[in-house]
Amino acid sequence: MSFPFNTDYPTIESLRERARKRMPGFAFDYLDGGCNENINIRRNTEEIREIQLVPRYLENYKQSNLGTEIFGIKYSAPFGIAPVGLQGLMWPNAPEILAKAAHKHNIPFILSTVTTTSIERASELTEGKAWFQLYNPAEDWLREDIIKRAGAAGCPVLVILCDVPTFGYRPKEIRNGLAMPPILNIRNIFQVMGKPRWALQTLYHGTPNFATLKPYMKGNMSIKQLGKFMNETFSGRLNAERIKPIRDQWKGKLVLKGVASEEDAEEAIRLGFDGIIVSNHGGRQLDAGESSVRPLQRIVKYKDKITVMMDSGIRSGPDIARVMGSGADFCFMGRSFMYGVGALGSKGGDHTISMLKMQLQQVMEQVCCEQISDLPKHMLRAKNQI
């Protein structure tokens, strides 16, 4: 058997461990951490892995196909790269590495408003195929201008967040004084000195910044000024009144990310969304909430009215199969790909996608499932599953 990736790192966990050794502590903590006591970040993966699949060995099975169509676009696998903020802080040039890899493998890449490359650059790297995730601006003119830029860049899908009405309480980030750029206290300086490759790559690519937001920022802001700018510029709370002008302006597909209840799924349908991403923000917002896969199993009943996707907690090809078996139309991963880039730099995106595709292909072949859409037929319905 030949492997289209570095066999020294055959799992997301092995990539995570190498990334931990290569990244400054404050950067790895930002990537790896959840909120409060980190309960929900663990629950996300644990409860995905309670799902079991049933093989059908004696069926007339031919071959497995990972291809998946969503919003009229045919992708080569049923997973994509979720939006992640401050990617260039965690590993220099990370969003460009991942955008290129996603385009090469024909999977969607979602660019965050608060990551470190611009809408225009992501579009250039993906030939207009990158999705864009919008943090809702408080000012109408700013919202309209950013959406106009996403449309001009050719983004086929606009994703807006509903799960950040307030910033999560993240003890590690508080301790590390994390900001953009990071506060270089003595502890952080020593951490950077201990990671020379990260430091050299940062020197080469330049200090990370909020590239999409740069046109709206005044010069070189101090940390205090930057914090004030972010607090004044963005309002995470969404309601029908705030969503309507976005729906009216955006002519492409519109997706609501962060849905965690049947009630919000029903409201998304009423408001005219084309899709939802069931998510708890990777366990970074509400430690007392459910894992993402639990509400997914209740929300998939609305699939005849809206496209239902999921992220949070997915760490392997079998995890992707479990989520798709639960009825999702598509799924996304954020941390998994960032571990890949942190571990292997410019090769990390290609490595992680290739590895996940191979793992998923093996599961599909093992359970004798020809199409991704047939995976729900292979799911064992346990007592604790809907």
RAFENFEN-V797177 format. One record per run of one state. SS is the DSSP state (helix for helix, strand for strand, loop for the rest). FROM is the first residue (numbers start at 1). LEN is the number of residues. If there is no record, write none. Layout:
SS,FROM,LEN / SS,FROM,LEN
//
This chain:
loop,1,11 / helix,12,11 / loop,23,2 / helix,25,8 / loop,33,6 / helix,39,10 / loop,49,4 / strand,53,1 / loop,54,11 / strand,65,1 / loop,66,2 / strand,68,3 / loop,71,2 / strand,73,3 / loop,76,3 / strand,79,3 / loop,82,5 / helix,87,4 / loop,91,3 / helix,94,12 / loop,106,3 / strand,109,4 / loop,113,6 / helix,119,8 / loop,127,4 / strand,131,4 / loop,135,2 / strand,137,1 / loop,138,2 / helix,140,13 / loop,153,4 / strand,157,5 / loop,162,9 / helix,171,6 / loop,177,9 / helix,186,8 / loop,194,2 / helix,196,10 / loop,206,5 / helix,211,6 / loop,217,6 / helix,223,11 / strand,234,1 / loop,235,5 / helix,240,10 / loop,250,3 / strand,253,7 / loop,260,2 / helix,262,9 / loop,271,4 / strand,275,4 / loop,279,2 / helix,281,3 / loop,284,8 / helix,292,11 / loop,303,4 / strand,307,5 / loop,312,5 / helix,317,9 / loop,326,4 / strand,330,4 / loop,334,1 / helix,335,33 / loop,368,3 / strand,371,1 / helix,372,7 / strand,379,1 / loop,380,7
//
